[in-house]
């Protein structure tokens, strides 16, 4: 009865009042954790572009799965010479700009 005369809340009332504050803290920490995990996730790797206007490319591999493509070769023989002794292969550059071909008439006259 003493707490009624002093106008102090009982322990049950104090615990009920602190519950929303604890809930806010827990939710805030959960949101911060979610944001931290989302921001620390690795971003997708950027795709390598085929560079140059040469017709032959050399694709090389190194340990750890590293690969790159270099499109600086004008002939297959030049590319094969560079690929010799490496973990590499030559391939046609799909983005090379070919000179326009002269149009041919459908029927010779």
BELLINLIN-V470919 format. One record per backbone hydrogen bond with DSSP energy under -1.0 kcal/mol. NH is the residue of the N-H (numbers start at 1). CO is the residue of the C=O. Records with the same first field share a line. If there is no record, write none. Layout:
# BELLINLIN-V470919
NH: CO / CO
This chain:
# BELLINLIN-V470919
5: 1
6: 2
8: 3
14: 10
15: 11
16: 12
17: 13
18: 14
22: 18
23: 19
24: 20
25: 21
26: 22
27: 23
28: 24
29: 25
30: 26
31: 27
32: 28
33: 29
34: 30
35: 31
36: 32
37: 33
38: 34
39: 35
40: 36
56: 73
57: 91
58: 70
59: 89
60: 68
61: 87
62: 66
68: 60
70: 58
73: 56
79: 75
80: 76
81: 77
82: 78
83: 79
84: 80
86: 83
88: 86
89: 59
91: 57
93: 55
96: 93
